[in-house]
Amino acid sequence: MRNRIERQINDWLKRGVVDEATADVLIADVRQSASVSDDQQTQKQGFSFFKVLVGFAALSFVAGILLFIAANWDAIPRLAKVAGIAALIVGGFLSGSLLRTTAYARQAAGGSVRYAAFLEEVLYTIGGSAYVGGVALVGQMYHLPGSLDKAMFGFAVGLTVSGALVRSRMVILGALVCAVWWYLGSNSPANLFSVNFVLFAGMAAAGMFTAQLRQDRLLRRACFLALLLGFGPFVFTVLDAVFDAYRELPLFVKLLLWHALLLASVAMMWLHRYRSESVPVFAMRFLGVGRSFVLGLVAVMMLHFVWSESLLLIVPIGYGVVFSVFSLVVHGANHRLLRYAAYMVFVVEIAILFGDTIIGLLNSSVVLIVLSAVLAALAYFFYRIERRFNSETQVEGNDV
């Protein structure tokens, strides 16, 4: 593509469309744009054998340095130990920063900076790994008290600060791992008003800020995942309290609750199909077809649990069958995932019906005959449903 544009510019120069100075400027701009595009394409590539080798080389280097220090730990003077670890940490982060500055200057001059960002991350990873290993070795040298969970807090703080300063993805990811490890192992992780949670949230916020500066989607998702893991103990505590309160509810309240949820699910699915203009915007956004189907399925499942020890189990089985058929008829043609889920619900309900009610009343030969008839009826039912969906899809395609 670049060569073709350059040939076109040279042709313009020969025919006098542009002068020589303009042609030189255009060719230089095309080459610089192509170089930037190549660099961006290289950075977008998720897998590269070169990157794998360099990553393993960096990890092997860090592991070799740490093993060498550990093997000769007693023979090395304390001051030399601390100075060596500090030099490795500072050297890793400083080399990465210098590489970034050099890459920016080279890119501004129109040169190629291929793999510069990846090599920069490798150097930061070496510095961060040296920090973690160095802190552990220094703690062993001076016999500092503390557990691994407490050490994770120091690792998380140091990696968060350094990663935010140099905008390193790998260092921030390491900080998030250490922060989650420390917080989940701390006292009362379910207490969102504790100092520990404030510190944990601050580390996640620093990671999110770094992700915003880098425009790094992967790092942003990792920060969200870390926050979700941090909220996990609180969520489990709330759910446990909710389940305890639910067990104490009278039977009629439970039945009223799940019947209301099932009716609301059916109503939303109906309105989405036939009267979408009358549904409020917030309901259309937060209670779409998929969410409404899931709510109705949850209601049917909870009614199964409520009547699991009663002869009235056939009632939620009927609800499940009717709800699956209703979902197929109303939204099956336009939502393939919902269609398959409704098929599954239908088959499971029929299986429960046979397993818990009919099979106990019939002998094996009759069961096989009845089962074959039911399976044939189901096959014909699904065949008709699929034909209807295909015809509706063809009609919509012809209208378009």
C-alpha positions in Angstrom: 0.0 0.0 0.0 2.8 2.4 0.9 4.8 1.7 -2.3 1.7 2.2 -4.4 1.1 5.7 -2.8 4.8 6.6 -3.3 4.6 5.6 -6.9 1.5 7.8 -7.3 3.3 10.7 -5.7 6.3 10.2 -8.0 3.9 10.1 -11.0 2.4 13.4 -9.9 5.9 14.9 -9.6 6.8 13.8 -13.2 3.6 15.3 -14.6 4.1 18.5 -12.7 1.0 18.1 -10.4 3.2 18.8 -7.4 6.6 20.3 -7.0 9.6 18.4 -5.6 9.4 19.9 -2.1 5.7 18.9 -1.8 6.5 15.4 -3.1 9.2 14.9 -0.5 6.9 16.0 2.3 4.2 13.7 1.1 6.5 10.7 0.8 8.0 11.4 4.3 4.5 11.6 5.8 3.4 8.3 4.1 6.5 6.5 5.4 6.0 7.8 8.9 2.3 6.9 8.9 3.2 3.4 7.6 5.8 3.0 10.3 3.4 4.0 13.1 0.7 1.7 11.6 3.2 -1.2 11.6 4.1 -0.5 15.3 0.5 -0.3 16.3 -0.3 -3.6 14.5 2.6 -5.2 16.2 1.4 -4.1 19.6 -2.1 -5.4 18.9 -0.9 -8.9 18.1 -1.8 -11.0 21.1 0.7 -13.8 20.5 4.2 -13.7 19.3 7.0 -16.3 19.6 9.4 -13.5 20.1 7.4 -12.2 23.0 7.1 -15.6 24.6 10.9 -16.1 24.4 11.7 -12.7 25.8 9.1 -13.2 28.6 10.7 -16.5 29.6 14.1 -15.0 29.3 13.1 -12.2 31.7 11.6 -14.6 34.2 14.7 -16.9 34.0 17.0 -13.9 34.5 15.1 -12.8 37.6 14.9 -16.4 39.0 18.6 -16.9 38.3 19.6 -13.7 40.1 17.4 -14.6 43.1 18.7 -18.1 43.2 22.3 -16.9 43.0 21.7 -14.5 45.8 20.0 -17.1 47.9 22.7 -19.7 47.4 25.5 -17.2 48.4 23.4 -15.3 50.9 25.5 -16.1 54.0 28.8 -15.2 52.2 27.6 -11.8 51.0 27.9 -8.8 53.3 24.6 -7.3 54.4 25.4 -3.9 52.9 26.2 -5.5 49.6 23.0 -7.5 49.7 20.8 -4.5 50.2 22.8 -2.5 47.6 22.6 -5.2 45.0 18.9 -5.6 45.4 18.3 -1.9 45.3 20.5 -1.7 42.1 18.5 -4.4 40.5 15.2 -2.7 41.3 16.3 0.8 40.3 18.0 -0.6 37.2 14.9 -2.4 36.0 12.6 0.6 36.4 15.2 3.2 35.2 16.0 1.1 32.1 12.4 0.8 31.2 11.9 4.6 31.6 14.9 5.3 29.4 13.7 2.9 26.8 10.3 4.7 26.7 12.0 8.1 26.3 14.2 6.8 23.5 11.3 5.2 21.8 9.3 8.4 21.9 12.2 10.4 20.4 12.7 7.8 17.7 9.1 7.7 16.8 9.0 11.5 16.6 11.9 11.3 14.1 10.0 8.8 11.9 11.9 5.7 13.0 10.4 2.3 14.0 9.7 1.5 17.6 8.7 -2.1 17.1 8.6 -4.2 20.3 9.7 -1.1 22.3 6.6 -1.2 24.5 6.9 -4.9 25.2 10.6 -4.7 26.1 9.8 -1.8 28.4 7.3 -4.0 30.2 9.9 -6.7 30.4 12.3 -4.3 32.2 9.6 -3.1 34.5 8.7 -6.8 35.3 12.3 -7.4 36.2 12.3 -4.4 38.5 9.0 -5.4 40.2 10.1 -9.1 40.6 13.4 -7.9 42.1 11.4 -5.8 44.6 9.3 -8.7 45.7 12.2 -11.1 46.0 14.4 -8.4 47.6 11.9 -7.6 50.3 11.5 -11.3 51.1 15.3 -11.8 51.3 15.8 -8.7 53.4 13.1 -9.8 55.8 14.8 -13.1 56.1 18.1 -11.5 56.7 16.9 -9.2 59.5 14.5 -11.8 60.9 11.5 -9.5 60.5 8.3 -10.9 62.0 5.2 -11.3 60.0 3.2 -13.7 57.8 2.9 -14.1 54.1 -0.5 -12.3 54.1 1.1 -9.2 55.7 4.1 -9.4 53.3 1.6 -9.3 50.5 0.4 -5.9 51.7 3.9 -4.5 51.4 4.3 -6.1 47.9 1.0 -4.6 46.8 1.8 -1.1 48.1 5.2 -1.0 46.5 4.1 -2.4 43.2 1.1 -0.1 43.0 3.2 3.0 43.5 5.9 2.0 41.1 3.5 0.6 38.5 1.4 3.8 38.6 4.5 6.0 38.3 5.9 4.2 35.2 2.4 3.2 33.8 3.3 -0.5 33.7 0.6 -3.1 32.9 2.6 -6.0 34.3 3.6 -4.3 37.6 0.0 -3.2 38.2 -1.3 -6.7 37.5 1.2 -8.0 40.0 0.1 -5.4 42.5 -3.6 -6.4 42.0 -2.8 -10.1 42.7 -0.9 -9.2 45.9 -3.7 -6.8 47.0 -6.4 -9.4 46.5 -4.4 -12.0 48.3 -3.7 -9.7 51.2 -7.3 -8.3 51.5 -9.0 -11.7 51.3 -6.7 -13.0 54.0 -7.1 -10.0 56.3 -9.4 -9.6 59.3 -13.1 -9.0 58.4 -12.8 -8.7 54.6 -16.6 -8.4 54.5 -16.5 -5.0 56.4 -16.6 -2.3 53.7 -16.0 0.4 56.3 -12.7 -0.9 57.5 -9.3 0.6 56.9 -8.2 -2.5 55.0 -11.0 -2.0 52.4 -10.1 1.6 52.0 -6.5 0.7 51.3 -7.6 -2.1 48.9 -10.0 0.2 47.1 -7.2 2.8 46.8 -4.9 0.3 45.2 -7.6 -0.8 42.7 -8.3 2.9 42.0 -4.6 3.5 41.3 -4.7 0.6 38.9 -7.8 2.0 37.2 -6.2 5.4 36.8 -3.2 3.8 35.2 -5.4 1.8 32.8 -7.1 5.1 31.8 -3.8 6.8 31.1 -2.7 3.8 29.1 -6.1 3.3 27.5 -5.5 -0.3 28.4 -8.8 -2.4 28.2 -7.2 -5.5 29.7 -5.8 -3.7 32.7 -9.2 -2.0 33.2 -10.9 -5.3 33.3 -8.3 -6.7 35.7 -9.1 -3.8 38.1 -12.8 -4.5 37.9 -12.2 -8.2 38.5 -10.0 -7.4 41.6 -12.8 -5.1 42.9 -15.3 -7.9 42.4 -13.1 -10.3 44.3 -12.7 -7.8 47.1 -16.5 -7.4 47.3 -16.9 -11.2 47.4 -16.9 -11.7 51.2 -19.4 -8.8 51.6 -21.7 -10.2 49.0 -21.6 -13.7 50.5 -22.4 -12.3 53.9 -25.4 -10.4 52.5 -26.6 -13.5 50.6 -26.2 -15.6 53.7 -28.3 -13.1 55.7 -30.9 -13.0 52.9 -31.2 -16.8 52.7 -31.6 -16.9 56.5 -34.4 -14.4 56.4 -36.0 -16.2 53.4 -36.0 -19.5 55.4 -38.0 -17.8 58.1 -40.7 -16.5 55.7 -44.2 -18.2 55.8 -45.0 -20.5 52.9 -47.7 -18.2 51.5 -45.2 -15.3 51.3 -42.7 -17.4 49.4 -45.4 -18.5 47.0 -46.6 -14.9 46.5 -43.1 -13.7 45.9 -42.2 -16.2 43.2 -45.5 -16.1 41.5 -45.2 -12.3 41.3 -41.7 -12.6 39.8 -42.9 -15.1 37.3 -45.9 -12.9 36.2 -43.6 -9.9 36.0 -41.2 -11.8 33.7 -44.0 -13.0 31.4 -45.5 -9.4 31.3 -42.1 -7.9 30.3 -41.5 -10.5 27.6 -45.0 -9.9 26.2 -44.5 -6.1 26.2 -41.1 -6.4 24.6 -42.7 -8.4 21.8 -46.0 -6.7 21.1 -46.1 -3.4 22.9 -42.5 -2.2 23.1 -43.5 1.4 22.7 -45.4 1.3 26.0 -42.4 0.0 28.0 -40.4 2.7 29.8 -36.9 3.3 28.6 -35.2 2.2 31.9 -37.2 -1.1 31.8 -36.2 -1.7 28.2 -32.6 -1.2 29.1 -32.4 -3.1 32.4 -35.1 -5.7 31.8 -34.5 -6.9 28.3 -35.7 -10.2 26.9 -32.8 -12.2 28.2 -33.0 -10.8 31.7 -36.8 -11.3 31.8 -36.4 -14.9 30.8 -33.7 -15.5 33.5 -36.0 -14.0 36.1 -38.9 -16.2 35.1 -36.6 -19.2 35.1 -35.4 -18.4 38.6 -39.0 -18.1 39.8 -39.9 -21.5 38.3 -36.8 -23.1 39.9 -37.6 -21.6 43.4 -41.2 -22.9 43.1 -39.7 -26.3 42.4 -37.7 -26.1 45.7 -40.8 -24.8 47.6 -42.9 -27.8 46.4 -40.1 -30.4 46.2 -41.5 -32.5 49.0 -45.2 -32.1 48.0 -47.5 -33.7 45.5 -48.0 -30.2 44.2 -44.6 -30.5 42.4 -46.6 -31.0 39.2 -47.6 -27.3 39.4 -44.1 -25.8 38.9 -43.5 -28.4 36.3 -46.5 -27.1 34.4 -45.3 -23.6 34.9 -41.9 -24.5 33.4 -43.5 -26.2 30.4 -45.9 -23.3 29.7 -43.2 -20.7 30.3 -40.8 -22.4 27.9 -43.5 -22.7 25.2 -44.5 -19.0 25.8 -40.8 -17.9 25.4 -40.5 -19.9 22.2 -43.6 -18.5 20.6 -43.0 -14.9 21.6 -39.2 -14.5 21.2 -37.8 -17.8 19.8 -37.5 -16.5 16.2 -35.3 -13.6 17.1 -33.2 -14.9 20.0 -31.4 -18.2 19.3 -29.8 -18.5 22.7 -33.2 -18.0 24.4 -34.7 -20.6 22.0 -32.2 -23.3 23.0 -32.6 -22.4 26.7 -36.3 -22.8 26.4 -35.8 -26.2 24.7 -33.7 -27.3 27.6 -36.2 -26.1 30.2 -39.0 -27.9 28.3 -37.1 -31.2 28.2 -35.9 -31.0 31.8 -39.5 -30.4 33.0 -40.8 -33.4 31.0 -37.9 -35.5 32.4 -38.8 -34.4 36.0 -42.5 -35.2 35.3 -41.6 -38.7 34.2 -39.0 -39.3 36.9 -41.0 -38.1 39.9 -44.6 -38.9 39.0 -45.5 -41.1 36.0 -42.6 -43.6 36.3 -43.6 -44.5 39.9 -47.1 -45.4 38.7 -46.3 -47.5 35.7 -44.3 -50.6 34.9 -41.3 -50.6 32.6 -43.0 -51.7 29.4 -45.7 -49.1 29.7 -43.1 -46.4 30.5 -41.2 -47.2 27.3 -44.4 -47.0 25.2 -45.5 -43.8 26.8 -42.0 -42.4 26.6 -41.7 -43.2 22.8 -45.0 -41.4 22.2 -44.0 -38.4 24.2 -40.7 -38.2 22.4 -42.4 -38.4 19.0 -44.8 -35.6 20.1 -41.9 -33.5 21.2 -40.1 -34.0 18.0 -43.1 -33.0 15.9 -43.6 -30.0 18.2 -40.1 -28.8 17.8 -40.2 -29.4 14.1 -43.3 -27.2 13.7 -41.7 -24.5 15.9 -38.5 -24.5 13.8 -40.4 -24.3 10.6 -42.3 -21.3 11.9 -39.1 -19.5 13.0 -37.5 -20.2 9.6 -40.5 -18.8 7.8 -40.6 -15.7 9.9 -36.9 -15.1 9.3 -37.4 -15.5 5.5 -40.3 -13.1 5.5 -38.3 -10.5 7.5 -35.4 -10.9 5.0 -37.6 -10.4 2.0 -39.1 -7.3 3.7 -35.7 -5.9 4.1 
